Amino acid sequence: MVKEKSKELYDKALNWIYRRKFSNVKAKIKPFEEPKTFHRKRDDFSVTPDISAVRAGKKSFFDIVLKKDTRRQLAGKWQLMQQLAARKGGKLYLFAPRGHKAFAERMIAKFGIEAKIVHLA
């Protein structure tokens, strides 16, 4: 089972993104530019998506899901990214490696998050 966000996971996610014709890709790995960090003022909460990209002028956010992350903090991150994506006409995509898909499904159901889960085999 995957325990950390590795270059291999980012490569699989980026491959999926490029196959779907996204552009202006920013990611938390080299040689990409880092995605913008967003701050929620009411509780001083900061979020940086793993990957952001644009398709048809609509900005979408992408996160690689791992069970080891704190559930509450993860839910807050996804809710904020979902709201930001919706404002820009985009979507939130969650990349779930083997063994993490059911966790992602339970989280979005429990917290009412609109996201598309993509299985990373």
Secondary structure, 3 states (H helix, E strand, C coil): CCCCCCHHHHHHHHHHHHHCCCEEEEECCCCCCCCCCEEECCCCEEECCCEEEEECCEEEEEEECCCCCCHHHHHHHHHHHHHHHHHCCCCEEEEEECCCHHHHHHHHHHHCCCCEEEEEC
